[in-house]
Amino acid sequence: MIIIKRTNSDDLDFQELAALLDLELMIRDGEEHSFYAQFNKIDKIKHAVVAYKEDIPVGCGAIKRYEEKIAEIKRMFVKPEFRGLGIGYSILKKLEQWSVELYYVECILETGKKQPEAIRLLSKSWIYTNSELWAI
């Protein structure tokens, strides 16, 4: 069973998972990593989630204000050994739900070309919120 906890960037499990994400991205991004890293700071994130499987932190994600009514989904990550179990999808859905509760009317999410797992997840994700269809 997967439990998803709402938290913020002060959460040590969130910080550990975000650090693992940064290490993975450093390898995938290569020389471009320093450019992308500037957009991935986790300080002052008020809305983050951590996914647990049997009390082990296995994944995370966050939402940040992008514009007045637009949230950006950030720091999506699942530990490699737990991928393919639907955890990323569950994290994405929880973040989308939370963004609606915070009165955002749109969410954006950017990912890199060198992240095929994220591209696959996002290409399958269509959500209905407030009677509108959002494509992510």
N, C-alpha and C positions, 0 to 999 in steps of 0.2 A: 504494500500500500504506500502511496506517495502522499505526504503531507506538505502543504505549501503554506509557509508562514509569512505574513506581512511584517515588514521591518523597515529599516532605513540604513544609510551607509555607515552608521556607527556599529552595526552588527558584525561581530568578528567572523562568523561563518560567511556572510556576504563578502567581506573583505578578502578572505582566503580564496573564495571561488573567483572573485574578480582578478586576483593576482594570478591564478592559474590560467584564466582567460587571456590576460596580458602576455603570459609566457607563450601560450599557443599562438597568439596573433603575431608576436615578435618573429616566430619561425615562419609563419605563413606569409606575412607581409614583407619580410626581408628588408631591403633598403628603404621601402616606403613606410616602415613602421613608425618612425619618429613623427612623420606628418600626421598619420592617423591617431597616434597616441594622444595628441593634444585635445582630441574630442572625447576622450574616454576617461576623464577624471571622475572619481567616485565621491569626492568630498561634497558634502551638502546635498546628497540625494535624500529626499524625504520619503520616497515611495519605492521600496525595493521588496523583493520576495526571495525567499530561500526555499528550495524543495528538499525534502528529507525522505530517504528510504531507510526504514528501520533505524531512525535516529542519526543517520549519516547524511551530512549535507552533500547533495549530489548535483545541484543546479541552482541558478539564480537568474534574476532579471530585474529591471527597474524601469520606472517612468519618470520623466522630467518634463517640466513645462518647456515647450518649444516656442509657442506663441500663445496669445491669450486663450484661445479655445482649442489649441492643438497640443497634444502630448507626444513626446518622442519615446519610443521603447528603446532602452539601452541595456548594455551589459548582459545580454542573453548568453547563457553558457550552461552546458551539461558536461560533467566529467566524461571523458571518452568511454570508460568502461560501463557507463549507464546510458549511453546513446542507443536509440532504436527502441526504447521502451515507452515512448509517448510523453516523456517528462518535459521536453522542450515545448511541445504542444500545450501541455497543462499549464506551464509557466506563462506562455503567451496568452492563453485564455484568461488566466487570473489577472494579468496586467491589463488586458483589454477591459475586463469587468471593473477593475479598480478605477481605470481612467473614466469610465462612464459615471461611476459614483462621485468622482471629482469634477463632474460637469464638463469634461472635455468632449468635443463633438467630432474630433478626428484624431487619429493616431498615425504617426509616421515611424518607419523603421528603415534604417539603411544597413546594408551589409556589403561585404567585399566579394569580389569575384573569386577569391581564393578560399571561400567558405561554402563549399557545396552543401554541407548539412543544413546550414541556415537558409540557403537558397531553396532547397527542397522543402523545408518546413514552410517557408513563406509562400511558396508557389501553391501549396495546398490549403492555405489559410484564407478563408473568406468569412467575414463576420457580419451579422445583422445586429445593429444597435439603433435604438430610437427610430425604428421603422426605416432605417437607411441601410444600404449595403456598402460595406467598406471593403476594399481590396487592399491587402497588405502585400 
